[in-house]
Amino acid sequence: MLREHGDWMDLGSADEQKPAKDGTVEAWGRSESNPIGGWYGLKKGLRGRFGMYVPPLMEHLGLAEVGHNARNNRMRVI
């Protein structure tokens, strides 16, 4: 998904109860078009915040570059 996007992409992390902003990493995590087919959590109430927790892991693994601002963070593929 990041390779297809090609540039910086907003993380857009949001709680499960709030809608994710279109075109963000969070929206992709919730989308039925991702490889898992939608929500990335199994138990309602414990899902959400894909855009907050997965990008730092990808950065640590050397798969992505992540901005470290106080707000409006984004990521891109390395």
Phi and psi restraints in degrees (range 20) as a CNS / XPLOR table:
assign (resid 1 and name C) (resid 2 and name N)
       (resid 2 and name CA) (resid 2 and name C) 1.0 -67.4 20.0 2
assign (resid 2 and name N) (resid 2 and name CA)
       (resid 2 and name C) (resid 3 and name N) 1.0 -37.8 20.0 2
assign (resid 2 and name C) (resid 3 and name N)
       (resid 3 and name CA) (resid 3 and name C) 1.0 -63.6 20.0 2
assign (resid 3 and name N) (resid 3 and name CA)
       (resid 3 and name C) (resid 4 and name N) 1.0 -41.1 20.0 2
assign (resid 3 and name C) (resid 4 and name N)
       (resid 4 and name CA) (resid 4 and name C) 1.0 -64.3 20.0 2
assign (resid 4 and name N) (resid 4 and name CA)
       (resid 4 and name C) (resid 5 and name N) 1.0 -38.5 20.0 2
assign (resid 4 and name C) (resid 5 and name N)
       (resid 5 and name CA) (resid 5 and name C) 1.0 -67.3 20.0 2
assign (resid 5 and name N) (resid 5 and name CA)
       (resid 5 and name C) (resid 6 and name N) 1.0 -43.2 20.0 2
assign (resid 5 and name C) (resid 6 and name N)
       (resid 6 and name CA) (resid 6 and name C) 1.0 83.4 20.0 2
assign (resid 6 and name N) (resid 6 and name CA)
       (resid 6 and name C) (resid 7 and name N) 1.0 -15.6 20.0 2
assign (resid 6 and name C) (resid 7 and name N)
       (resid 7 and name CA) (resid 7 and name C) 1.0 -139.2 20.0 2
assign (resid 7 and name N) (resid 7 and name CA)
       (resid 7 and name C) (resid 8 and name N) 1.0 -172.8 20.0 2
assign (resid 7 and name C) (resid 8 and name N)
       (resid 8 and name CA) (resid 8 and name C) 1.0 -58.6 20.0 2
assign (resid 8 and name N) (resid 8 and name CA)
       (resid 8 and name C) (resid 9 and name N) 1.0 139.7 20.0 2
assign (resid 8 and name C) (resid 9 and name N)
       (resid 9 and name CA) (resid 9 and name C) 1.0 -129.5 20.0 2
assign (resid 9 and name N) (resid 9 and name CA)
       (resid 9 and name C) (resid 10 and name N) 1.0 130.9 20.0 2
assign (resid 9 and name C) (resid 10 and name N)
       (resid 10 and name CA) (resid 10 and name C) 1.0 -62.4 20.0 2
assign (resid 10 and name N) (resid 10 and name CA)
       (resid 10 and name C) (resid 11 and name N) 1.0 143.5 20.0 2
assign (resid 10 and name C) (resid 11 and name N)
       (resid 11 and name CA) (resid 11 and name C) 1.0 -74.9 20.0 2
assign (resid 11 and name N) (resid 11 and name CA)
       (resid 11 and name C) (resid 12 and name N) 1.0 -47.9 20.0 2
assign (resid 11 and name C) (resid 12 and name N)
       (resid 12 and name CA) (resid 12 and name C) 1.0 62.5 20.0 2
assign (resid 12 and name N) (resid 12 and name CA)
       (resid 12 and name C) (resid 13 and name N) 1.0 35.0 20.0 2
assign (resid 12 and name C) (resid 13 and name N)
       (resid 13 and name CA) (resid 13 and name C) 1.0 -61.6 20.0 2
assign (resid 13 and name N) (resid 13 and name CA)
       (resid 13 and name C) (resid 14 and name N) 1.0 138.2 20.0 2
assign (resid 13 and name C) (resid 14 and name N)
       (resid 14 and name CA) (resid 14 and name C) 1.0 -150.4 20.0 2
assign (resid 14 and name N) (resid 14 and name CA)
       (resid 14 and name C) (resid 15 and name N) 1.0 149.7 20.0 2
assign (resid 14 and name C) (resid 15 and name N)
       (resid 15 and name CA) (resid 15 and name C) 1.0 -62.3 20.0 2
assign (resid 15 and name N) (resid 15 and name CA)
       (resid 15 and name C) (resid 16 and name N) 1.0 160.0 20.0 2
assign (resid 15 and name C) (resid 16 and name N)
       (resid 16 and name CA) (resid 16 and name C) 1.0 -57.3 20.0 2
assign (resid 16 and name N) (resid 16 and name CA)
       (resid 16 and name C) (resid 17 and name N) 1.0 -35.7 20.0 2
assign (resid 16 and name C) (resid 17 and name N)
       (resid 17 and name CA) (resid 17 and name C) 1.0 -76.9 20.0 2
assign (resid 17 and name N) (resid 17 and name CA)
       (resid 17 and name C) (resid 18 and name N) 1.0 -13.9 20.0 2
assign (resid 17 and name C) (resid 18 and name N)
       (resid 18 and name CA) (resid 18 and name C) 1.0 -103.3 20.0 2
assign (resid 18 and name N) (resid 18 and name CA)
       (resid 18 and name C) (resid 19 and name N) 1.0 144.8 20.0 2
assign (resid 18 and name C) (resid 19 and name N)
       (resid 19 and name CA) (resid 19 and name C) 1.0 -70.5 20.0 2
assign (resid 19 and name N) (resid 19 and name CA)
       (resid 19 and name C) (resid 20 and name N) 1.0 145.5 20.0 2
assign (resid 19 and name C) (resid 20 and name N)
       (resid 20 and name CA) (resid 20 and name C) 1.0 -86.0 20.0 2
assign (resid 20 and name N) (resid 20 and name CA)
       (resid 20 and name C) (resid 21 and name N) 1.0 141.0 20.0 2
assign (resid 20 and name C) (resid 21 and name N)
       (resid 21 and name CA) (resid 21 and name C) 1.0 -66.6 20.0 2
assign (resid 21 and name N) (resid 21 and name CA)
       (resid 21 and name C) (resid 22 and name N) 1.0 134.9 20.0 2
assign (resid 21 and name C) (resid 22 and name N)
       (resid 22 and name CA) (resid 22 and name C) 1.0 -59.3 20.0 2
assign (resid 22 and name N) (resid 22 and name CA)
       (resid 22 and name C) (resid 23 and name N) 1.0 143.6 20.0 2
assign (resid 22 and name C) (resid 23 and name N)
       (resid 23 and name CA) (resid 23 and name C) 1.0 79.5 20.0 2
assign (resid 23 and name N) (resid 23 and name CA)
       (resid 23 and name C) (resid 24 and name N) 1.0 16.0 20.0 2
assign (resid 23 and name C) (resid 24 and name N)
       (resid 24 and name CA) (resid 24 and name C) 1.0 -109.3 20.0 2
assign (resid 24 and name N) (resid 24 and name CA)
       (resid 24 and name C) (resid 25 and name N) 1.0 167.2 20.0 2
assign (resid 24 and name C) (resid 25 and name N)
       (resid 25 and name CA) (resid 25 and name C) 1.0 -61.6 20.0 2
assign (resid 25 and name N) (resid 25 and name CA)
       (resid 25 and name C) (resid 26 and name N) 1.0 -40.2 20.0 2
assign (resid 25 and name C) (resid 26 and name N)
       (resid 26 and name CA) (resid 26 and name C) 1.0 -60.9 20.0 2
assign (resid 26 and name N) (resid 26 and name CA)
       (resid 26 and name C) (resid 27 and name N) 1.0 -44.1 20.0 2
assign (resid 26 and name C) (resid 27 and name N)
       (resid 27 and name CA) (resid 27 and name C) 1.0 -62.5 20.0 2
assign (resid 27 and name N) (resid 27 and name CA)
       (resid 27 and name C) (resid 28 and name N) 1.0 -38.4 20.0 2
assign (resid 27 and name C) (resid 28 and name N)
       (resid 28 and name CA) (resid 28 and name C) 1.0 -64.7 20.0 2
assign (resid 28 and name N) (resid 28 and name CA)
       (resid 28 and name C) (resid 29 and name N) 1.0 -40.9 20.0 2
assign (resid 28 and name C) (resid 29 and name N)
       (resid 29 and name CA) (resid 29 and name C) 1.0 -62.0 20.0 2
assign (resid 29 and name N) (resid 29 and name CA)
       (resid 29 and name C) (resid 30 and name N) 1.0 -28.8 20.0 2
assign (resid 29 and name C) (resid 30 and name N)
       (resid 30 and name CA) (resid 30 and name C) 1.0 -91.0 20.0 2
assign (resid 30 and name N) (resid 30 and name CA)
       (resid 30 and name C) (resid 31 and name N) 1.0 -13.5 20.0 2
assign (resid 30 and name C) (resid 31 and name N)
       (resid 31 and name CA) (resid 31 and name C) 1.0 -71.8 20.0 2
assign (resid 31 and name N) (resid 31 and name CA)
       (resid 31 and name C) (resid 32 and name N) 1.0 143.7 20.0 2
assign (resid 31 and name C) (resid 32 and name N)
       (resid 32 and name CA) (resid 32 and name C) 1.0 -71.5 20.0 2
assign (resid 32 and name N) (resid 32 and name CA)
       (resid 32 and name C) (resid 33 and name N) 1.0 -10.9 20.0 2
assign (resid 32 and name C) (resid 33 and name N)
       (resid 33 and name CA) (resid 33 and name C) 1.0 -87.9 20.0 2
assign (resid 33 and name N) (resid 33 and name CA)
       (resid 33 and name C) (resid 34 and name N) 1.0 -2.8 20.0 2
assign (resid 33 and name C) (resid 34 and name N)
       (resid 34 and name CA) (resid 34 and name C) 1.0 -80.1 20.0 2
assign (resid 34 and name N) (resid 34 and name CA)
       (resid 34 and name C) (resid 35 and name N) 1.0 164.4 20.0 2
assign (resid 34 and name C) (resid 35 and name N)
       (resid 35 and name CA) (resid 35 and name C) 1.0 -58.0 20.0 2
assign (resid 35 and name N) (resid 35 and name CA)
       (resid 35 and name C) (resid 36 and name N) 1.0 -26.6 20.0 2
assign (resid 35 and name C) (resid 36 and name N)
       (resid 36 and name CA) (resid 36 and name C) 1.0 -84.9 20.0 2
assign (resid 36 and name N) (resid 36 and name CA)
       (resid 36 and name C) (resid 37 and name N) 1.0 -19.9 20.0 2
assign (resid 36 and name C) (resid 37 and name N)
       (resid 37 and name CA) (resid 37 and name C) 1.0 88.5 20.0 2
assign (resid 37 and name N) (resid 37 and name CA)
       (resid 37 and name C) (resid 38 and name N) 1.0 32.9 20.0 2
assign (resid 37 and name C) (resid 38 and name N)
       (resid 38 and name CA) (resid 38 and name C) 1.0 128.9 20.0 2
assign (resid 38 and name N) (resid 38 and name CA)
       (resid 38 and name C) (resid 39 and name N) 1.0 -138.4 20.0 2
assign (resid 38 and name C) (resid 39 and name N)
       (resid 39 and name CA) (resid 39 and name C) 1.0 -54.5 20.0 2
assign (resid 39 and name N) (resid 39 and name CA)
       (resid 39 and name C) (resid 40 and name N) 1.0 139.7 20.0 2
assign (resid 39 and name C) (resid 40 and name N)
       (resid 40 and name CA) (resid 40 and name C) 1.0 -101.3 20.0 2
assign (resid 40 and name N) (resid 40 and name CA)
       (resid 40 and name C) (resid 41 and name N) 1.0 13.6 20.0 2
assign (resid 40 and name C) (resid 41 and name N)
       (resid 41 and name CA) (resid 41 and name C) 1.0 -126.0 20.0 2
assign (resid 41 and name N) (resid 41 and name CA)
       (resid 41 and name C) (resid 42 and name N) 1.0 153.8 20.0 2
assign (resid 41 and name C) (resid 42 and name N)
       (resid 42 and name CA) (resid 42 and name C) 1.0 -93.6 20.0 2
assign (resid 42 and name N) (resid 42 and name CA)
       (resid 42 and name C) (resid 43 and name N) 1.0 -32.8 20.0 2
assign (resid 42 and name C) (resid 43 and name N)
       (resid 43 and name CA) (resid 43 and name C) 1.0 -110.0 20.0 2
assign (resid 43 and name N) (resid 43 and name CA)
       (resid 43 and name C) (resid 44 and name N) 1.0 124.4 20.0 2
assign (resid 43 and name C) (resid 44 and name N)
       (resid 44 and name CA) (resid 44 and name C) 1.0 -58.0 20.0 2
assign (resid 44 and name N) (resid 44 and name CA)
       (resid 44 and name C) (resid 45 and name N) 1.0 137.4 20.0 2
assign (resid 44 and name C) (resid 45 and name N)
       (resid 45 and name CA) (resid 45 and name C) 1.0 96.7 20.0 2
assign (resid 45 and name N) (resid 45 and name CA)
       (resid 45 and name C) (resid 46 and name N) 1.0 -20.2 20.0 2
assign (resid 45 and name C) (resid 46 and name N)
       (resid 46 and name CA) (resid 46 and name C) 1.0 -112.3 20.0 2
assign (resid 46 and name N) (resid 46 and name CA)
       (resid 46 and name C) (resid 47 and name N) 1.0 7.1 20.0 2
assign (resid 46 and name C) (resid 47 and name N)
       (resid 47 and name CA) (resid 47 and name C) 1.0 -94.1 20.0 2
assign (resid 47 and name N) (resid 47 and name CA)
       (resid 47 and name C) (resid 48 and name N) 1.0 164.5 20.0 2
assign (resid 47 and name C) (resid 48 and name N)
       (resid 48 and name CA) (resid 48 and name C) 1.0 111.1 20.0 2
assign (resid 48 and name N) (resid 48 and name CA)
       (resid 48 and name C) (resid 49 and name N) 1.0 169.4 20.0 2
assign (resid 48 and name C) (resid 49 and name N)
       (resid 49 and name CA) (resid 49 and name C) 1.0 66.3 20.0 2
assign (resid 49 and name N) (resid 49 and name CA)
       (resid 49 and name C) (resid 50 and name N) 1.0 28.4 20.0 2
assign (resid 49 and name C) (resid 50 and name N)
       (resid 50 and name CA) (resid 50 and name C) 1.0 -54.8 20.0 2
assign (resid 50 and name N) (resid 50 and name CA)
       (resid 50 and name C) (resid 51 and name N) 1.0 -41.9 20.0 2
assign (resid 50 and name C) (resid 51 and name N)
       (resid 51 and name CA) (resid 51 and name C) 1.0 -69.6 20.0 2
assign (resid 51 and name N) (resid 51 and name CA)
       (resid 51 and name C) (resid 52 and name N) 1.0 -9.3 20.0 2
assign (resid 51 and name C) (resid 52 and name N)
       (resid 52 and name CA) (resid 52 and name C) 1.0 -98.6 20.0 2
assign (resid 52 and name N) (resid 52 and name CA)
       (resid 52 and name C) (resid 53 and name N) 1.0 -38.4 20.0 2
assign (resid 52 and name C) (resid 53 and name N)
       (resid 53 and name CA) (resid 53 and name C) 1.0 -96.9 20.0 2
assign (resid 53 and name N) (resid 53 and name CA)
       (resid 53 and name C) (resid 54 and name N) 1.0 -33.2 20.0 2
assign (resid 53 and name C) (resid 54 and name N)
       (resid 54 and name CA) (resid 54 and name C) 1.0 -77.9 20.0 2
assign (resid 54 and name N) (resid 54 and name CA)
       (resid 54 and name C) (resid 55 and name N) 1.0 -42.1 20.0 2
assign (resid 54 and name C) (resid 55 and name N)
       (resid 55 and name CA) (resid 55 and name C) 1.0 -57.0 20.0 2
assign (resid 55 and name N) (resid 55 and name CA)
       (resid 55 and name C) (resid 56 and name N) 1.0 -42.9 20.0 2
assign (resid 55 and name C) (resid 56 and name N)
       (resid 56 and name CA) (resid 56 and name C) 1.0 -62.2 20.0 2
assign (resid 56 and name N) (resid 56 and name CA)
       (resid 56 and name C) (resid 57 and name N) 1.0 -34.6 20.0 2
assign (resid 56 and name C) (resid 57 and name N)
       (resid 57 and name CA) (resid 57 and name C) 1.0 -64.6 20.0 2
assign (resid 57 and name N) (resid 57 and name CA)
       (resid 57 and name C) (resid 58 and name N) 1.0 -44.7 20.0 2
assign (resid 57 and name C) (resid 58 and name N)
       (resid 58 and name CA) (resid 58 and name C) 1.0 -63.1 20.0 2
assign (resid 58 and name N) (resid 58 and name CA)
       (resid 58 and name C) (resid 59 and name N) 1.0 -36.6 20.0 2
assign (resid 58 and name C) (resid 59 and name N)
       (resid 59 and name CA) (resid 59 and name C) 1.0 -65.1 20.0 2
assign (resid 59 and name N) (resid 59 and name CA)
       (resid 59 and name C) (resid 60 and name N) 1.0 -44.9 20.0 2
assign (resid 59 and name C) (resid 60 and name N)
       (resid 60 and name CA) (resid 60 and name C) 1.0 -61.3 20.0 2
assign (resid 60 and name N) (resid 60 and name CA)
       (resid 60 and name C) (resid 61 and name N) 1.0 -35.7 20.0 2
assign (resid 60 and name C) (resid 61 and name N)
       (resid 61 and name CA) (resid 61 and name C) 1.0 -79.7 20.0 2
assign (resid 61 and name N) (resid 61 and name CA)
       (resid 61 and name C) (resid 62 and name N) 1.0 -4.0 20.0 2
assign (resid 61 and name C) (resid 62 and name N)
       (resid 62 and name CA) (resid 62 and name C) 1.0 79.1 20.0 2
assign (resid 62 and name N) (resid 62 and name CA)
       (resid 62 and name C) (resid 63 and name N) 1.0 21.3 20.0 2
assign (resid 62 and name C) (resid 63 and name N)
       (resid 63 and name CA) (resid 63 and name C) 1.0 -96.9 20.0 2
assign (resid 63 and name N) (resid 63 and name CA)
       (resid 63 and name C) (resid 64 and name N) 1.0 -18.5 20.0 2
assign (resid 63 and name C) (resid 64 and name N)
       (resid 64 and name CA) (resid 64 and name C) 1.0 -151.3 20.0 2
assign (resid 64 and name N) (resid 64 and name CA)
       (resid 64 and name C) (resid 65 and name N) 1.0 160.7 20.0 2
assign (resid 64 and name C) (resid 65 and name N)
       (resid 65 and name CA) (resid 65 and name C) 1.0 -108.5 20.0 2
assign (resid 65 and name N) (resid 65 and name CA)
       (resid 65 and name C) (resid 66 and name N) 1.0 132.7 20.0 2
assign (resid 65 and name C) (resid 66 and name N)
       (resid 66 and name CA) (resid 66 and name C) 1.0 -124.0 20.0 2
assign (resid 66 and name N) (resid 66 and name CA)
       (resid 66 and name C) (resid 67 and name N) 1.0 134.8 20.0 2
assign (resid 66 and name C) (resid 67 and name N)
       (resid 67 and name CA) (resid 67 and name C) 1.0 -73.1 20.0 2
assign (resid 67 and name N) (resid 67 and name CA)
       (resid 67 and name C) (resid 68 and name N) 1.0 149.6 20.0 2
assign (resid 67 and name C) (resid 68 and name N)
       (resid 68 and name CA) (resid 68 and name C) 1.0 -124.5 20.0 2
assign (resid 68 and name N) (resid 68 and name CA)
       (resid 68 and name C) (resid 69 and name N) 1.0 57.3 20.0 2
assign (resid 68 and name C) (resid 69 and name N)
       (resid 69 and name CA) (resid 69 and name C) 1.0 -92.6 20.0 2
assign (resid 69 and name N) (resid 69 and name CA)
       (resid 69 and name C) (resid 70 and name N) 1.0 167.8 20.0 2
assign (resid 69 and name C) (resid 70 and name N)
       (resid 70 and name CA) (resid 70 and name C) 1.0 -67.9 20.0 2
assign (resid 70 and name N) (resid 70 and name CA)
       (resid 70 and name C) (resid 71 and name N) 1.0 -31.9 20.0 2
assign (resid 70 and name C) (resid 71 and name N)
       (resid 71 and name CA) (resid 71 and name C) 1.0 -144.0 20.0 2
assign (resid 71 and name N) (resid 71 and name CA)
       (resid 71 and name C) (resid 72 and name N) 1.0 164.5 20.0 2
assign (resid 71 and name C) (resid 72 and name N)
       (resid 72 and name CA) (resid 72 and name C) 1.0 54.4 20.0 2
assign (resid 72 and name N) (resid 72 and name CA)
       (resid 72 and name C) (resid 73 and name N) 1.0 48.6 20.0 2
assign (resid 72 and name C) (resid 73 and name N)
       (resid 73 and name CA) (resid 73 and name C) 1.0 -73.7 20.0 2
assign (resid 73 and name N) (resid 73 and name CA)
       (resid 73 and name C) (resid 74 and name N) 1.0 158.7 20.0 2
assign (resid 73 and name C) (resid 74 and name N)
       (resid 74 and name CA) (resid 74 and name C) 1.0 -147.8 20.0 2
assign (resid 74 and name N) (resid 74 and name CA)
       (resid 74 and name C) (resid 75 and name N) 1.0 169.5 20.0 2
assign (resid 74 and name C) (resid 75 and name N)
       (resid 75 and name CA) (resid 75 and name C) 1.0 -142.5 20.0 2
assign (resid 75 and name N) (resid 75 and name CA)
       (resid 75 and name C) (resid 76 and name N) 1.0 163.8 20.0 2
assign (resid 75 and name C) (resid 76 and name N)
       (resid 76 and name CA) (resid 76 and name C) 1.0 -151.4 20.0 2
assign (resid 76 and name N) (resid 76 and name CA)
       (resid 76 and name C) (resid 77 and name N) 1.0 158.5 20.0 2
assign (resid 76 and name C) (resid 77 and name N)
       (resid 77 and name CA) (resid 77 and name C) 1.0 -74.4 20.0 2
assign (resid 77 and name N) (resid 77 and name CA)
       (resid 77 and name C) (resid 78 and name N) 1.0 147.1 20.0 2
